[in-house]
């Protein structure tokens, strides 16, 4: 499946991080290294709250994020956001996502992907037009998101397509088309792609594959050709 | 290298002259410069790229809005403005060829001033949180 090949294509990107903090944190370094990220620590003469992480991709500066934001994002149970209703953009998470774009992380928790999906849904909400395709693996997984998607569809003119194995009957929502999938390979993928209503700078996509351990190997991208490829692959698979 | 007269040498009896105090307070009235000095006091030396990472990341951690092109801009301003300014008052030594910066030998009076400034900065950020 082409979408899956995308995961392999992006898997080679070399990401290094430097943690600038008041105290070394070996547990967190282990966690980053389990994502195959090379980590370095430098002492920062500042309070803990000012610790930050600089991300480099192939040696180039890719972004800086607050340490507590990255730690929360990659933790086993990422902090639930204060609001689940749209719109609720989180600028810290946006900075984090742009720093780690096009990087396949091999052991992501569900919560990290959910936080990513929420930022992308929020972007689609703000643009208000265009096509959003989301594969939830199983339609029963969509159940917890129904209210959110009801708002997304009601407040915008988005053309929303939901995909998943047929294990639950979602309610009919105007603007949302539900597709059932039977392809086992595809059912392992958690996928979200937004076409930015044709505007290259607004496109975004998330692709993740569930691993045997229940975690996800995945990446996200703002790269227009990659997003178009993901959208085309989903649209033509069904 | 034809160094100008080292201003740290004018610190006599471990006291800052009024003129030297004016000079130091003036040059330190800029947050990126204070970050550079604090970081170099911790590490001794650093490359210009590393100092750029520190100023960009630290500013962001303090809640300042950061634009996409900030890294290049920050590096340019460090290179052409902040680092020469700190070198001109002998707080740092700046090796343009190697693109590295190191903390200069400082009098104890200057060290005390820098420590006080750093503590004040921590107090400010703590109370802002």
Interface residues (C-beta under 8 A of the other chain):
Chain A: X18 X20 X42 X43 X44 X45 X46 X47 X49 X50 X51 X52 X53 X54 X61 X64 X65 X66 X67 X95
Chain B: X38 X39 X41 X42 X43 X52 X53 X54 X56 X57 X58 X60 X61 X62 X66 X71 X118 X122 X125 X126 X129
